Amino acid sequence: MFNFFKKKKPRTSAEKIEDILDILERGGVIRGTQLPDHIFPSRTSHQVSASEHLYFAVRSVAADGRQHVMQYAFVDDRGNVALSAFVRSSSPATMFGGGASEDLSAEPMEEAVFATLVAKLCRGATLVAFHRVLQTGLLPAGTVEAAAGTECAWRRFQAVARRKGIQLSRREPLALNDCLQKLGMAPLESEDAAVRALAIRRLWRKLDNID
């Protein structure tokens, strides 16, 4: 029996990214099955919604004298992980957040490709980070300018805590887990940037109900 169905040549990650950029440029949405292997969508939802907020986190996962690998993660208002990617940076940035070198399950994206992709993703959205100044400073150039604005969950929690009489220590820095626990929520159990971005979303929405 002859096989009359010719198999299509598998598309490379770079080609898939070009398709994603084209869809975003036309105002479309991205389905999880369209993403390259090194971008991990939420397992519980298939659609990345074009929502008002994007909650994000950035962490350092590896560094040496020649390169720096960062993990960037963005979560939308519906709790979808819109983007989680490891990115290779040529700049010799200092490690932050206590992250240690680890074996990566996928080859990191190149910085230029990621910068184009994330600028499209963040266009018109309000970016929410736990430490706004520090975290937005780690985004590729042009990302913040493409966004509608930025918000700081750390500052918002402090303002709400003062109004509601929540006791805060003046001797210790206020971490994300501190904020979650003071509001009766479970602390983080992973340093993964996507898990952290989801926790920032939980904190922000909880503050919506208290504020």
Salt bridges, closest charged atoms under 4 A:
ASP19 OD2 - ARG11 NH2 2.96
ASP22 OD2 - ARG26 NH2 2.79
GLU25 OE1 - LYS120 NZ 2.23
GLU25 OE1 - ARG123 NH1 3.87
ASP64 OD2 - ARG66 NH2 3.75
ASP77 OD2 - HIS53 ND1 3.40
GLU102 OE2 - ARG59 NH2 3.39
GLU107 OE2 - ARG88 NH2 2.25
GLU110 OE2 - ARG88 NE 3.51
ASP208 OD1 - ARG156 NH2 2.83
ASP211 OD2 - ARG156 NH2 3.73
ASP211 OD1 - ARG163 NH2 2.23
